[in-house]
Amino acid sequence: MNLDTERIDETVLALLLPGLHDGQRAWKSFDWDAMGRLHEKGRISDPVGKAKSVIFTEEGLQRAQSLLQSLFAKPG
């Protein structure tokens, strides 16, 4: 199966948002490859380490909010 990793990364970014806490922190409980790609794209802090959360960049937070709305908001 050929997967669209860009779509996977955008979905993971959006799904990080519901775990937002302490300002711009989010729990890092997603696929490590996708988390690494999001870090490389400048959307989140480096997921490697003992911390159980990552920090959104400003760009990443704005994109996550937009994606969450467009992908998962119910009409009405």
C-alpha positions as CSV (number, residue, x, y, z in Angstrom):
1,M,0.0,0.0,0.0
2,N,1.3,3.4,-1.0
3,L,0.5,6.0,1.8
4,D,0.4,9.7,1.4
5,T,2.7,10.7,4.2
6,E,1.9,14.4,3.8
7,R,-1.8,13.7,4.6
8,I,-0.7,11.5,7.5
9,D,1.5,14.3,8.9
10,E,-1.3,16.9,8.6
11,T,-3.7,14.6,10.3
12,V,-1.3,13.9,13.2
13,L,-0.7,17.6,13.5
14,A,-4.4,18.2,13.8
15,L,-4.9,15.4,16.3
16,L,-2.1,16.8,18.5
17,L,-4.4,19.8,19.2
18,P,-6.9,18.1,21.5
19,G,-4.0,17.2,23.8
20,L,-2.9,20.8,24.1
21,H,-2.0,21.9,27.6
22,D,0.2,24.4,29.4
23,G,0.1,27.0,26.5
24,Q,1.5,25.3,23.5
25,R,2.4,21.8,24.8
26,A,0.8,18.6,23.4
27,W,1.2,15.0,24.4
28,K,3.4,13.1,21.9
29,S,1.7,9.8,21.6
30,F,1.7,9.4,17.8
31,D,3.8,7.5,15.2
32,W,7.5,8.4,15.7
33,D,8.2,8.8,11.9
34,A,5.3,11.3,11.5
35,M,6.4,13.2,14.7
36,G,10.0,13.4,13.3
37,R,8.7,14.7,10.0
38,L,6.6,17.4,11.8
39,H,9.7,18.4,13.7
40,E,11.7,18.6,10.5
41,K,8.9,20.8,9.0
42,G,9.2,23.2,11.9
43,R,5.7,22.5,13.2
44,I,6.7,21.0,16.6
45,S,9.7,20.8,19.0
46,D,12.0,17.8,18.8
47,P,9.9,14.7,20.0
48,V,13.0,12.8,21.0
49,G,13.7,12.9,24.8
50,K,12.2,12.0,28.1
51,A,9.4,14.6,28.0
52,K,6.0,13.2,27.3
53,S,4.9,16.2,25.3
54,V,6.1,18.4,22.4
55,I,5.7,22.2,21.9
56,F,3.9,23.6,18.9
57,T,5.7,26.3,16.9
58,E,3.5,29.3,16.1
59,E,3.1,28.1,12.5
60,G,2.4,24.6,13.7
61,L,-0.3,25.7,16.2
62,Q,-2.1,27.8,13.5
63,R,-2.0,25.0,11.0
64,A,-3.2,22.4,13.6
65,Q,-6.2,24.7,14.4
66,S,-7.1,25.1,10.8
67,L,-6.7,21.3,10.1
68,L,-8.8,20.3,13.1
69,Q,-11.6,22.6,11.9
70,S,-11.5,21.4,8.3
71,L,-11.0,17.7,9.0
72,F,-13.1,17.1,12.0
73,A,-15.7,19.8,12.7
74,K,-19.3,18.8,12.4
75,P,-21.5,21.1,10.2
76,G,-24.0,23.3,11.8
